[in-house]
Amino acid sequence: MSLKGRRVMVTGGAGFIGSHLVDRLTGEDVERIVIVDNFFLGRHRNIQRAMDTFPSIKLYYQDAAHYEKMRNIMKVEDIDVVFNLAVVPLLTSHELPKITCEDNINITLSVLELLRNDYYKTLIHCSSSEVYGSAMEIPMGEEHPLHPTTPYAASKAACDLIAQTYENTFGIDMAIVRPFNNYGPRQNEGSYAGVIPITIQRILDGKRPIVHGKGLQTRDYVYVKDVVDGMVRIHDHKNTRGKVLNIATGEEITILAMIKAIAKEMGYKGPLEFQRKRPADVDRHLADIALAKELIDFRPKTSFADGIRETVAWYRQNLGKGGRK
């Protein structure tokens, strides 16, 4: 399997991971790239370079949850492969749980129905390690029980189960990639931002970094370009069909150590601000990536130190002190 000559759609393609995937696809000799994004989290800046340098990109301002509108796009673009990264994020579910669950499930149903009805050939669906909840066993393999702790996580678990039933019932060509904690350039720094961009932005703004609880919660942070590499490899290896694959590093770091690493990289020597632990926060994450190693020869290439260095550099250049670009 190869993406060469394929017509590829990326839902959520102007977002954090999606835009890095679009960048990767421009070097995969694809025939066409179609980005579908409603710009809830997406940014034009994320895809501008790809659109300037790769002529066969088309952008649709569209919510992927709308089946009929997505079907119309499919009819026009004659798509072969869909990478489904469109999502309403975790922190939104703390404020808008109903909308988060409905939209995430409807996005997945939309792309699954299109595949079932032969509007395209292959789906690579993006899940989340949040579906596991806090680790019940270490490391966390793909057979780890699904124990979501937030409405977002529950919606993503539901999406995975629905996708697996479509594969089992209708024989669709589908695989699920389950990234752990993504980080890197372009991660959303505004509303519903993750802890890494929030920490970097606060230091840029001359504020104290915030630690929720004691900061002893652990995460398996994986650099965004390694995640994208895993996604492409999952597409290219037919032995992944019908399976879920963790994409991570197999290493854990505490939130406190991560924040201190950012502070050190940015030359911040001030105090940290400890606040109440966030509701339903996951206590521990550490992935087992043995299956990804076996099936797609996945090896994360970016160390946490190198990834944080590149991430901080991007935010310094693109956001600066007290500003947004």
FINU-741398 format. One line per 5 residues: number of its first residue (from 1); their letters; for each residue x, y, z of C-alpha. Coordinates in Angstrom, 1 decimal. Layout:
<sites>
NUM> A> X Y Z  ...
</sites>
This chain:
<sites>
1> MSLKG> 0.0 0.0 0.0  1.2 3.5 -0.8  -0.3 7.0 -0.9  1.4 7.7 -4.2  -1.1 8.9 -6.8
6> RRVMV> -4.0 8.8 -4.2  -6.6 11.5 -3.7  -6.5 12.1 0.1  -8.9 13.9 2.4  -7.9 15.1 5.8
11> TGGAG> -10.8 16.1 8.1  -9.6 18.6 10.6  -6.7 19.3 8.3  -6.1 22.9 9.4  -5.8 21.8 13.0
16> FIGSH> -2.7 20.9 15.0  -2.1 17.3 14.0  -4.1 17.6 10.8  -1.9 20.4 9.4  1.3 18.4 10.1
21> LVDRL> -0.3 15.4 8.3  -1.0 17.7 5.3  2.6 18.8 5.3  3.7 15.1 5.3  1.3 14.3 2.5
26> TGEDV> 2.8 17.0 0.2  5.9 14.8 0.2  4.1 11.5 -0.4  3.5 12.1 -4.2  -0.2 12.1 -3.7
31> ERIVI> -2.4 13.3 -6.6  -4.6 15.6 -4.5  -5.1 16.8 -0.9  -8.6 17.9 0.2  -8.8 19.6 3.6
36> VDNFF> -12.2 19.7 5.4  -12.2 22.0 8.4  -14.8 24.1 10.2  -12.1 26.2 11.9  -13.3 25.6 15.4
41> LGRHR> -9.7 24.9 16.3  -8.1 25.1 12.8  -6.0 28.0 11.7  -5.1 29.3 8.2  -1.5 29.8 9.3
46> NIQRA> -1.2 26.1 9.9  -1.8 25.2 6.3  -0.6 28.3 4.4  2.8 27.0 3.5  1.4 23.7 2.2
51> MDTFP> -1.2 25.6 0.1  1.5 27.9 -1.3  3.8 25.1 -2.2  1.5 22.2 -3.2  -0.9 23.2 -6.0
56> SIKLY> -3.3 20.3 -5.7  -4.8 21.3 -2.3  -8.4 22.2 -2.0  -9.9 23.6 1.2  -13.5 23.2 2.2
61> YQDAA> -15.0 25.2 5.1  -17.2 22.5 6.3  -18.2 20.5 9.4  -17.4 16.9 8.8  -20.4 15.9 10.9
66> HYEKM> -22.8 16.9 8.0  -23.2 13.7 6.0  -25.0 15.2 3.0  -22.5 18.1 2.6  -19.6 15.6 3.0
71> RNIMK> -21.2 13.4 0.3  -21.3 16.3 -2.1  -17.6 17.0 -1.5  -16.9 13.3 -2.1  -18.8 13.4 -5.4
76> VEDID> -16.7 16.3 -6.6  -13.3 15.2 -5.4  -13.4 11.4 -6.0  -11.5 10.7 -2.8  -9.5 7.4 -2.2
81> VVFNL> -8.4 7.8 1.4  -9.7 9.7 4.4  -7.7 10.5 7.5  -10.3 11.5 10.0  -8.8 14.0 12.5
86> AVVPL> -11.8 16.3 13.0  -12.7 16.6 16.6  -14.3 18.7 19.4  -11.5 18.6 22.0  -11.4 17.4 25.6
91> LTSHE> -11.7 20.7 27.5  -14.7 21.7 25.4  -16.5 18.8 27.0  -16.2 20.4 30.4  -18.3 23.3 29.2
96> LPKIT> -20.3 21.8 26.3  -20.6 18.0 27.0  -23.7 17.4 24.8  -22.3 19.2 21.8  -18.9 17.5 22.2
101> CEDNI> -20.4 14.0 22.3  -22.9 14.7 19.5  -20.4 16.2 17.1  -17.6 13.7 17.6  -20.0 10.8 17.1
106> NITLS> -21.6 12.4 14.1  -18.3 13.1 12.5  -17.3 9.5 12.8  -20.7 8.3 11.5  -20.4 10.6 8.6
111> VLELL> -17.1 9.2 7.4  -18.1 5.6 8.1  -21.4 5.9 6.1  -19.5 7.5 3.2  -17.1 4.5 3.3
116> RNDYY> -19.9 2.0 3.6  -21.6 3.5 0.6  -18.4 3.4 -1.5  -17.7 7.1 -1.8  -14.0 6.3 -1.0
121> KTLIH> -11.9 3.3 -0.3  -9.9 3.5 3.0  -10.4 5.2 6.4  -7.7 5.9 8.9  -9.6 7.1 12.0
126> CSSSE> -7.8 9.1 14.8  -8.7 8.0 18.3  -7.3 9.2 21.6  -5.5 7.6 24.6  -8.2 9.4 26.7
131> VYGSA> -10.5 6.4 26.0  -8.4 4.3 28.4  -8.9 6.6 31.4  -6.2 6.3 34.1  -4.0 3.3 33.7
136> MEIPM> -5.4 0.1 35.3  -2.3 -1.8 34.1  1.1 -0.6 32.9  2.1 -0.3 30.1  -1.3 0.3 28.5
141> GEEHP> -1.8 -2.0 25.5  -4.6 -1.8 23.0  -6.5 -4.4 25.0  -6.5 -2.1 28.0  -10.1 -1.6 29.2
146> LHPTT> -11.9 1.5 28.0  -12.7 3.5 31.0  -13.2 7.1 29.9  -13.4 9.8 32.6  -14.7 12.8 30.6
151> PYAAS> -17.5 13.3 28.0  -14.9 13.9 25.4  -13.2 10.6 26.2  -16.5 8.8 26.2  -17.4 10.2 22.8
156> KAACD> -14.0 9.0 21.4  -14.5 5.6 22.9  -17.9 5.4 21.3  -16.5 6.4 17.9  -13.9 3.6 18.1
161> LIAQT> -16.5 1.0 18.9  -18.8 2.2 16.2  -15.9 2.1 13.7  -15.0 -1.4 14.7  -18.6 -2.5 14.3
166> YENTF> -18.8 -1.1 10.8  -15.6 -2.9 9.9  -17.0 -6.2 11.4  -20.5 -5.8 9.9  -19.7 -4.3 6.5
171> GIDMA> -16.1 -5.2 5.8  -14.9 -1.7 5.3  -11.2 -0.9 4.8  -10.4 0.8 8.1  -7.8 1.1 10.8
176> IVRPF> -7.7 3.1 14.1  -4.7 5.1 15.3  -4.7 5.8 19.0  -2.1 8.6 19.8  -1.2 9.3 23.3
181> NNYGP> -0.4 12.9 24.4  0.5 14.9 21.3  2.6 18.0 21.5  4.6 20.2 19.1  4.4 23.4 17.0
186> RQNEG> 0.9 24.6 16.1  -0.9 23.0 19.1  -3.9 25.2 19.9  -2.8 28.0 22.2  -6.2 29.7 22.6
191> SYAGV> -9.5 28.4 24.1  -9.3 24.8 25.2  -5.5 24.7 24.9  -3.4 21.9 26.3  -1.0 22.2 29.2
196> IPITI> 2.2 22.6 27.0  1.0 25.6 25.0  -0.6 27.1 28.1  2.7 26.9 30.0  4.7 28.3 27.1
201> QRILD> 2.3 31.2 26.6  2.2 32.1 30.3  6.0 32.3 30.5  6.0 34.4 27.3  3.5 36.7 29.0
206> GKRPI> 5.6 37.0 32.2  3.1 34.9 34.2  3.7 31.9 36.5  3.3 28.4 35.0  0.3 26.6 36.5
211> VHGKG> 0.4 23.1 38.0  -2.9 21.4 38.7  -2.8 19.3 41.8  0.7 18.2 42.8  1.7 17.6 39.2
216> LQTRD> 2.4 14.0 39.7  0.0 12.9 37.0  2.0 11.2 34.2  1.7 11.3 30.4  3.3 9.6 27.5
221> YVYVK> 4.1 12.6 25.3  4.7 12.0 21.7  5.9 14.6 19.2  3.4 15.4 16.5  5.6 14.5 13.5
226> DVVDG> 6.1 11.0 15.0  2.3 10.7 15.3  1.9 11.7 11.6  4.6 9.2 10.6  2.6 6.5 12.5
231> MVRIH> -0.6 7.5 10.7  1.0 7.2 7.3  2.6 3.9 8.2  -0.7 2.5 9.3  -2.2 3.4 6.0
236> DHKNT> 0.6 1.8 4.1  0.5 -1.5 5.9  -2.5 -3.6 5.1  -2.0 -5.8 8.2  -3.4 -2.9 10.3
241> RGKVL> -6.9 -3.2 8.9  -9.6 -3.7 11.6  -7.1 -3.0 14.3  -6.3 -0.3 16.9  -2.7 0.8 17.2
246> NIATG> -1.2 2.9 20.0  1.2 5.6 18.8  3.4 6.9 21.6  6.9 6.7 23.0  6.5 4.1 25.7
251> EEITI> 8.0 6.6 28.2  6.2 8.6 30.9  6.9 11.9 32.5  5.1 13.7 35.3  3.3 17.0 34.5
256> LAMIK> 5.5 18.7 37.0  8.7 17.5 35.3  7.3 18.5 32.0  6.5 22.0 33.2  10.0 22.3 34.7
261> AIAKE> 11.5 21.2 31.4  9.7 23.9 29.6  10.7 26.5 32.2  14.3 25.4 31.9  14.2 25.6 28.1
266> MGYKG> 12.7 29.1 28.3  15.1 30.3 31.0  12.3 30.8 33.5  13.5 30.7 37.1  10.4 32.0 39.0
271> PLEFQ> 8.0 30.1 41.1  5.2 27.8 39.9  1.5 28.3 40.7  -0.2 25.3 42.2  -4.0 25.1 41.6
276> RKRPA> -6.7 22.6 42.3  -6.6 19.4 40.2  -8.7 19.5 37.1  -12.0 17.5 37.3  -11.8 14.0 35.9
281> DVDRH> -8.1 14.4 35.1  -6.3 11.2 34.2  -3.7 10.1 36.8  -1.3 8.0 34.7  -0.6 7.2 31.1
286> LADIA> 2.1 5.0 29.7  1.7 3.2 26.3  2.6 -0.2 25.1  3.7 0.3 21.5  4.7 -3.3 20.8
291> LAKEL> 2.0 -3.8 18.3  2.9 -0.7 16.3  6.5 -1.9 16.3  5.5 -5.3 15.0  3.0 -4.3 12.4
296> IDFRP> 4.4 -1.0 11.0  7.9 -0.9 12.4  7.1 2.3 14.3  9.9 3.9 16.2  9.4 7.4 17.6
301> KTSFA> 12.4 9.5 16.4  12.0 12.7 18.6  13.3 12.8 22.2  11.2 14.9 24.6  14.0 17.4 25.0
306> DGIRE> 14.4 17.9 21.3  10.6 18.1 20.8  10.2 20.7 23.6  13.1 22.7 22.1  11.4 22.8 18.7
311> TVAWY> 8.0 23.5 20.2  9.2 26.5 22.3  11.1 27.9 19.3  7.9 27.8 17.3  5.8 29.6 19.9
316> RQNLG> 8.5 32.2 20.4  8.6 33.0 16.7  4.9 32.8 16.0  3.2 34.2 19.2  5.8 36.2 21.0
321> KGGRK> 5.3 38.0 24.3  1.7 38.8 24.9  0.7 38.4 21.2  -1.0 36.1 18.8  -0.3 35.8 15.1
</sites>
